[in-house]
Protein backbone atom coordinates (compact mmCIF):
# COMPACT_ATOMS: atom_id res chain seq x y z
CA UNK A 1 0.00 0.00 0.00
CA UNK A 2 1.30 3.47 -0.86
CA UNK A 3 1.24 6.31 1.65
CA UNK A 4 2.07 10.01 1.78
CA UNK A 5 5.12 10.40 4.05
CA UNK A 6 6.46 13.95 4.26
CA UNK A 7 7.06 17.31 2.64
CA UNK A 8 10.56 18.80 2.80
CA UNK A 9 11.29 22.51 3.20
CA UNK A 10 14.65 24.22 3.59
CA UNK A 11 15.02 26.44 6.64
CA UNK A 12 17.45 29.24 7.58
CA UNK A 13 17.44 28.68 11.31
CA UNK A 14 16.54 25.22 12.53
CA UNK A 15 15.85 26.16 16.14
CA UNK A 16 13.53 29.02 15.17
CA UNK A 17 11.65 26.66 12.86
CA UNK A 18 11.33 24.02 15.57
CA UNK A 19 9.91 26.59 17.97
CA UNK A 20 7.37 27.67 15.37
CA UNK A 21 6.14 24.15 14.59
CA UNK A 22 5.91 23.48 18.33
CA UNK A 23 3.42 26.34 18.46
CA UNK A 24 1.26 24.28 16.15
CA UNK A 25 1.49 21.32 18.49
CA UNK A 26 4.07 19.42 16.45
CA UNK A 27 7.06 17.78 18.05
CA UNK A 28 10.46 16.67 16.86
CA UNK A 29 10.14 13.03 15.84
CA UNK A 30 13.71 12.35 14.73
CA UNK A 31 16.89 14.13 13.71
CA UNK A 32 19.75 13.20 11.43
CA UNK A 33 23.04 15.06 11.22
CA UNK A 34 24.93 14.46 7.96
CA UNK A 35 28.42 15.95 8.31
CA UNK A 36 29.63 14.65 4.94
CA UNK A 37 26.68 16.31 3.21
CA UNK A 38 26.78 19.39 5.48
CA UNK A 39 23.12 19.29 6.39
CA UNK A 40 20.73 18.42 9.22
CA UNK A 41 17.30 16.84 8.81
CA UNK A 42 14.63 17.16 11.48
CA UNK A 43 11.23 15.55 11.03
CA UNK A 44 8.32 17.15 12.89
CA UNK A 45 4.73 16.06 13.16
CA UNK A 46 1.89 14.89 15.35
CA UNK A 47 2.50 11.15 15.32
CA UNK A 48 5.23 8.63 14.76
CA UNK A 49 4.92 8.19 10.97
CA UNK A 50 2.02 5.79 11.44
CA UNK A 51 -0.44 5.49 8.58
CA UNK A 52 -2.16 8.81 8.00
CA UNK A 53 0.45 10.79 9.93
CA UNK A 54 2.47 12.73 7.35
CA UNK A 55 5.47 14.72 8.57
CA UNK A 56 7.37 17.85 7.66
CA UNK A 57 11.09 17.42 6.96
CA UNK A 58 12.99 20.56 7.96
CA UNK A 59 16.31 20.64 6.11
CA UNK A 60 19.06 22.93 7.30
CA UNK A 61 21.95 23.21 4.84
CA UNK A 62 24.92 24.25 6.95
CA UNK A 63 26.09 27.76 6.16
CA UNK A 64 22.96 28.71 4.23
CA UNK A 65 21.77 31.28 6.74
CA UNK A 66 20.83 34.05 4.31
CA UNK A 67 17.59 32.28 3.55
CA UNK A 68 15.66 31.10 0.55
CA UNK A 69 12.94 32.60 -1.54
CA UNK A 70 9.68 30.87 -0.76
CA UNK A 71 9.73 29.31 -4.24
CA UNK A 72 13.18 27.79 -3.72
CA UNK A 73 12.51 26.76 -0.14
CA UNK A 74 10.20 23.95 -1.21
CA UNK A 75 12.03 20.67 -1.74
CA UNK A 76 9.81 17.71 -2.62
CA UNK A 77 6.88 15.52 -1.76
CA UNK A 78 7.70 12.02 -0.51
CA UNK A 79 5.65 8.90 -1.11
CA UNK A 80 6.35 5.48 0.40
CA UNK A 81 5.77 2.58 -1.96
CA UNK A 82 6.30 -1.17 -1.84
CA UNK A 83 8.13 -1.23 -5.22
CA UNK A 84 9.70 2.01 -6.42
CA UNK A 85 11.45 0.19 -9.27
CA UNK A 86 8.07 -0.68 -10.77
CA UNK A 87 6.73 2.80 -9.99
CA UNK A 88 9.60 4.41 -11.90
CA UNK A 89 8.92 2.16 -14.88
CA UNK A 90 5.22 3.04 -14.73
CA UNK A 91 6.03 6.77 -14.69
CA UNK A 92 8.49 6.37 -17.55
CA UNK A 93 6.02 4.28 -19.60
CA UNK A 94 3.39 6.96 -19.08
CA UNK A 95 5.67 9.63 -20.51
CA UNK A 96 6.71 11.04 -17.13
CA UNK A 97 10.15 12.32 -16.24
CA UNK A 98 12.48 10.30 -14.00
CA UNK A 99 15.17 12.55 -12.54
CA UNK A 100 16.89 9.99 -10.30
CA UNK A 101 16.89 6.26 -10.87
CA UNK A 102 16.16 3.99 -7.88
CA UNK A 103 19.09 3.37 -5.58
CA UNK A 104 20.47 4.04 -2.11
CA UNK A 105 20.51 7.63 -0.91
CA UNK A 106 23.96 9.22 -0.76
CA UNK A 107 25.46 8.82 2.72
CA UNK A 108 22.78 6.25 3.62
CA UNK A 109 21.01 3.02 2.75
CA UNK A 110 17.39 4.03 2.11
CA UNK A 111 16.41 3.22 -1.48
CA UNK A 112 14.87 6.22 -3.24
CA UNK A 113 14.08 7.59 -6.68
CA UNK A 114 12.86 10.96 -7.93
CA UNK A 115 10.28 11.79 -10.56
CA UNK A 116 8.77 15.11 -11.62
CA UNK A 117 5.14 15.99 -12.07
CA UNK A 118 4.02 17.95 -15.16
CA UNK A 119 4.70 21.26 -13.41
CA UNK A 120 8.23 20.28 -12.43
CA UNK A 121 7.53 19.50 -8.77
CA UNK A 122 9.77 16.74 -7.50
CA UNK A 123 8.35 13.61 -5.88
CA UNK A 124 10.65 11.35 -3.92
CA UNK A 125 9.69 7.69 -4.03
CA UNK A 126 10.89 5.79 -0.96
CA UNK A 127 11.02 2.01 -0.84
CA UNK A 128 8.78 0.71 1.96
CA UNK A 129 8.12 -2.97 2.61
VENLIN-V496280 format. One record per helix or strand of 2 or more residues. SS is the DSSP state (@ for helix, = for strand). FROM is the first residue (numbers start at 1). LEN is the number of residues. Records with the same first field share a line. If there is no record, write none. Layout:
SS: FROM-LEN ; FROM-LEN
This chain:
=: 3-8 ; 27-8 ; 39-7 ; 55-7 ; 74-8 ; 97-8 ; 111-6 ; 122-6
@: 14-10 ; 70-4 ; 84-10
